[in-house]
Amino acid sequence: MNSNTQAEGAHLVEQLAAAAGEEPGRRLLHARGAWVEGAFTPSPHAAGISAAGVFAAPRTPVTARFSTTLGGSGGHDGDPGDQGLAIRVGDLDLVTFTLPVFFVRTGPDLIDFFRATRSDDPAAFPAFLRSHPEAATALGLAGKARPAASFTGVTYHAVHAFGLVDMAGTTRWARLSLRPLRPLPSLDPALARTLPGDYLTRDLNDRLPAGFELTAHLPGAEDEVHDPTRLWTGTDTVPLGTLTLTRSHAPATEPEFDPLRLPQGIKPPQDQLSKDRSTAYEAARRRRAA
């Protein structure tokens, strides 16, 4: 990362910390979470879709972290907000959320979003929506979401389009998702609030081992492939393999997750948000360490 990119990242994270709130030494977002480990086994179809090594190896170890997006260390897992699952499998990092699309298209727009949601001015959020109508889809889905019963029972989405490159050099753009093998119904919000604030983490050991199917969702002909705020109309999916998480385990050295850490055989997303997220993740790590 060059000095200009580092400076841009530091500025972005500084603004994000001011807009979203900050606890020194902790993550700006996804502060509450739990580490797990397991393995990934590719499907028979995967190697024909992408030449990435993770789809050729019979089994690859996985380090992963479940998390809750909002609320900081003192938040409650039953509060509104989505869950996250970040995994490192070989040379591939996937940073996923329970919402299938994102609120905004760039890092600066995300700062505007947090400022508007946390403002005491009742006109701030309507003004944000007028200037960022693309946020309506994610906000509508978030408004309908109910508290998760378990980290292991919900679907997680990488909201960007990744280019899956096969051995012949053909690229298929796809969104990658992790779908639970044992989905669980959501909780009534009132019931969730009676549980401990970290009930998702406390419950995790009883839910393991847990499995997820990694799938590639292909766009329809008219879909805006590289806009992370738009739902796709395409319904075709391709199974890429099974992620099996076996036990809670905090790694001696935490992986430095990066949405753009990708192996050969997977092209990076083309949208600006993915680049801004990658830059912000690195800057946020430096900020925590300092």
C-alpha positions in Angstrom: 0.0 0.0 0.0 1.5 3.3 -1.0 1.7 6.4 1.2 -1.2 8.2 -0.6 -3.4 5.2 -0.1 -2.4 4.9 3.6 -3.2 8.5 4.1 -6.6 8.1 2.5 -7.3 5.1 4.6 -6.3 6.8 7.8 -8.5 9.8 7.0 -11.4 7.5 6.2 -11.1 5.6 9.4 -10.7 8.8 11.4 -14.0 10.1 10.0 -15.6 6.7 10.5 -14.5 6.6 14.2 -16.0 10.0 14.7 -19.2 9.1 13.0 -19.7 5.6 14.4 -18.1 6.0 17.8 -14.9 4.4 19.0 -13.5 2.3 21.9 -9.7 2.6 22.0 -8.0 -0.7 21.1 -11.2 -2.3 19.8 -12.7 -2.7 16.3 -14.8 0.2 15.1 -17.4 -2.2 13.9 -18.0 -5.9 14.7 -16.5 -5.4 18.2 -18.3 -8.4 19.7 -17.5 -11.7 18.2 -16.0 -15.2 18.5 -13.2 -17.1 16.7 -13.7 -20.6 15.4 -11.8 -23.0 13.2 -12.6 -25.8 10.8 -12.0 -26.8 7.2 -13.3 -26.2 3.6 -14.1 -29.1 1.2 -14.7 -28.1 -2.4 -17.6 -29.4 -4.5 -17.0 -31.5 -7.6 -18.1 -28.6 -9.7 -15.8 -25.9 -8.1 -12.6 -26.6 -10.0 -14.5 -26.2 -13.3 -15.7 -22.8 -12.2 -12.5 -21.3 -10.8 -8.8 -22.3 -11.0 -8.2 -21.0 -7.4 -6.2 -23.5 -5.4 -8.8 -23.7 -2.7 -11.2 -25.4 -5.1 -8.5 -28.0 -6.2 -7.3 -29.1 -2.8 -9.3 -31.9 -1.2 -9.4 -30.0 2.2 -8.2 -26.6 3.4 -8.0 -25.4 7.0 -10.2 -22.4 7.9 -9.9 -19.7 10.5 -13.1 -17.7 11.0 -14.7 -15.0 13.2 -18.4 -14.6 13.8 -19.4 -11.1 14.9 -22.2 -8.6 15.5 -22.0 -5.4 13.5 -23.2 -2.7 15.8 -23.3 -1.8 19.4 -19.7 -1.9 20.5 -18.6 -4.1 23.3 -21.6 -3.1 25.5 -24.2 -3.8 22.9 -26.9 -6.5 22.8 -27.0 -9.3 20.2 -30.8 -8.9 20.1 -30.6 -5.2 19.0 -31.2 -4.3 15.3 -28.2 -4.9 13.2 -26.7 -7.7 11.1 -24.2 -10.5 11.8 -20.9 -11.1 10.1 -18.7 -14.0 9.3 -15.1 -13.5 8.1 -13.2 -16.6 7.0 -9.7 -17.2 5.8 -9.3 -20.3 3.7 -5.9 -20.7 2.0 -5.2 -17.5 0.0 -8.9 -16.4 0.1 -10.5 -14.0 2.6 -14.3 -13.7 2.6 -15.9 -11.0 4.7 -19.6 -11.6 4.7 -22.8 -10.2 6.3 -26.4 -11.3 6.8 -27.6 -8.5 4.5 -27.3 -9.5 0.8 -26.6 -5.9 -0.3 -24.9 -2.9 1.2 -26.2 0.5 2.1 -23.8 2.6 0.1 -21.4 2.5 -2.8 -18.3 4.1 -1.3 -16.4 4.6 1.9 -17.2 8.3 2.2 -20.9 7.5 1.7 -20.7 5.1 4.6 -19.4 7.9 6.8 -22.4 10.0 5.7 -24.7 7.1 6.6 -23.3 6.8 10.2 -23.4 10.6 10.7 -27.1 10.6 9.6 -28.1 7.7 11.7 -26.5 9.1 14.8 -27.4 12.7 14.4 -29.7 14.5 16.8 -31.2 16.4 13.9 -34.4 14.7 12.9 -33.9 16.0 9.3 -30.5 14.4 8.9 -31.6 10.9 8.0 -34.3 12.0 5.5 -31.7 14.2 3.9 -29.3 11.3 3.6 -31.9 9.2 1.9 -32.7 11.9 -0.6 -29.1 12.1 -1.6 -28.5 8.3 -1.4 -31.6 6.6 -2.7 -29.5 3.5 -3.3 -29.6 2.9 0.5 -33.3 2.1 0.4 -32.9 -1.6 -0.5 -30.6 -2.5 2.3 -32.5 -0.4 4.8 -35.8 -2.1 3.8 -34.2 -5.5 4.4 -32.7 -4.4 7.7 -36.0 -3.1 8.9 -37.6 -6.5 8.4 -34.8 -8.5 10.0 -35.3 -10.1 13.3 -32.7 -11.2 15.9 -30.7 -14.3 15.0 -31.1 -17.4 17.1 -27.5 -18.5 16.5 -24.5 -17.4 14.5 -24.6 -20.8 12.8 -28.2 -20.7 11.5 -28.2 -17.7 9.1 -27.0 -17.0 5.6 -24.0 -14.7 5.1 -23.3 -12.8 1.9 -20.2 -11.2 0.3 -22.0 -8.3 -1.2 -19.5 -7.7 -4.1 -19.3 -9.5 -7.4 -16.1 -11.6 -7.7 -14.7 -12.8 -11.0 -14.4 -16.6 -11.0 -11.8 -17.5 -13.7 -11.6 -21.1 -14.9 -8.6 -22.9 -16.4 -9.5 -21.7 -19.9 -9.5 -18.1 -18.8 -13.2 -17.6 -18.9 -14.6 -15.2 -16.2 -18.0 -15.6 -14.5 -19.0 -12.8 -12.2 -20.7 -14.0 -9.1 -21.7 -13.1 -5.5 -20.5 -15.6 -3.0 -22.7 -16.7 0.0 -22.4 -19.0 2.9 -25.7 -20.8 3.5 -26.3 -22.8 6.7 -26.8 -26.6 6.4 -29.0 -26.3 9.5 -30.9 -23.0 9.2 -32.7 -21.7 12.3 -35.7 -19.5 12.6 -35.2 -16.0 13.9 -36.2 -14.9 17.4 -39.0 -12.7 18.6 -37.3 -9.3 19.4 -38.9 -9.2 22.9 -37.6 -12.7 23.6 -34.1 -11.9 22.4 -33.9 -8.9 24.7 -34.4 -11.2 27.7 -31.3 -13.2 26.8 -27.7 -12.2 27.8 -26.3 -9.5 25.7 -23.7 -11.8 24.2 -26.1 -14.8 23.8 -24.9 -15.5 20.2 -21.3 -16.1 21.5 -22.4 -18.0 24.7 -24.5 -20.3 22.5 -21.9 -21.0 19.9 -20.1 -24.0 21.5 -23.4 -25.8 21.8 -24.0 -25.2 18.0 -20.7 -26.6 16.8 -19.9 -28.4 14.6 -21.8 -26.3 12.1 -21.7 -26.4 8.3 -22.3 -23.9 5.5 -22.5 -24.4 1.8 -20.4 -21.9 -0.2 -22.4 -20.9 -3.3 -21.9 -18.7 -6.3 -24.9 -16.6 -7.2 -24.9 -15.7 -10.9 -26.4 -12.4 -12.2 -29.3 -12.1 -14.6 -28.9 -10.5 -18.0 -30.2 -7.1 -16.9 -28.5 -7.0 -13.4 -26.1 -4.2 -12.5 -23.3 -6.6 -11.6 -20.9 -4.2 -10.0 -23.3 -2.2 -7.8 -23.2 -3.7 -4.3 -26.4 -1.9 -3.3 -28.6 -3.7 -5.9 -30.3 -7.0 -5.6 -29.9 -9.4 -8.5 -32.8 -10.9 -10.4 -30.8 -13.9 -11.5 -31.7 -17.2 -9.7 -28.9 -19.5 -10.9 -26.5 -20.7 -8.2 -23.5 -23.0 -8.3 -22.3 -25.0 -5.2 -18.6 -24.4 -4.6 -18.1 -26.5 -1.4 -18.8 -27.0 2.3 -17.4 -25.0 5.2 -17.4 -27.0 8.4 -16.7 -25.1 11.6 -15.7 -27.5 14.4 -14.7 -25.7 17.5 -14.1 -22.3 19.1 -10.5 -21.4 19.0 -8.8 -18.0 19.2 -5.7 -18.0 17.0 -2.3 -17.0 18.4 -2.1 -14.4 15.7 -5.4 -13.0 14.4 -5.7 -13.0 10.6 -5.7 -9.5 9.1 -8.8 -10.0 7.0 -8.9 -8.1 3.8 -11.8 -8.2 1.3 -9.4 -8.0 -1.5 -7.1 -10.8 -0.4 -7.8 -13.2 -3.3 -6.0 -16.1 -5.0 -5.3 -16.5 -8.6 -8.5 -17.8 -10.2 -10.6 -15.1 -8.5 -10.7 -11.5 -9.8 -11.3 -8.6 -7.4 -14.6 -6.7 -7.5 -14.8 -3.7 -9.7 -16.8 -1.4 -7.4 -15.3 1.4 -5.4 -16.7 0.2 -2.1 -14.5 -3.0 -2.1 -11.4 -0.9 -2.6 -12.4 1.6 0.2 -13.2 -1.3 2.6 -9.8 -2.9 1.9 -8.0 0.4 2.6 -10.1 1.1 5.7 -9.5 -2.4 7.2 -5.7 -1.9 7.0 -6.0 1.7 8.4 -8.3 0.5 11.2 -5.7 -2.2 12.3 -3.0 0.4 12.5 -5.3 2.6 14.5 -6.1 -0.2 17.0 -2.5 -1.1 17.4 -1.6 2.5 18.1 
